[in-house]
Amino acid sequence: MNRLVIDASVLVKLFIEEVGSRSAALTVRKADALFAPDLLWPETGNILWKYCRRGELEAHEADAVLDEMLRMPIEIVEGQRLIRAAVKIATATDRTAYDCLYVAAAIEVDATLVTADERLCHALEGSPFAERVRPIGKK
């Protein structure tokens, strides 16, 4: 079974054309189940706000994109269930607890985190968590 945790960087690429959008779509299309920590929604909202702030999206367009995103079949994992593991991962890898919530979610639901965050992928190389994370476009 192809169980994936997706982060906001991947979710946004599914709805807004940017570098990596095609890879994100191909990767997510192959998933049997999608998961994310509840942090996904505030992070996604912040990315949409940045698009609006830069004049790349109008507020009503961001709202329409958000409507589509909210219809995605993503099972949300509560951050409260993940926070202890996320902090342990963060201290072991020197990454933010925010990023590590996604890694903790992948461990919790026995899935792989797919992300466009290359710094996170590189930071986890050689760690016990590396097998749970892969950049979009990589098999």
Secondary structure, DSSP 4 states (H G I P E B T S, - for coil): --EEEE-HHHHHHHHS--TTHHHHHHHHHT-SEEEEETTHHHHHHHHHHHHHHTTSS-HHHHHHHHHHHHTS-EEEE-HHHHHHHHHHHHHHHT--HHHHHHHHHHHHTT-EEEES-HHHHHHHTTSTTGGGEEETT--
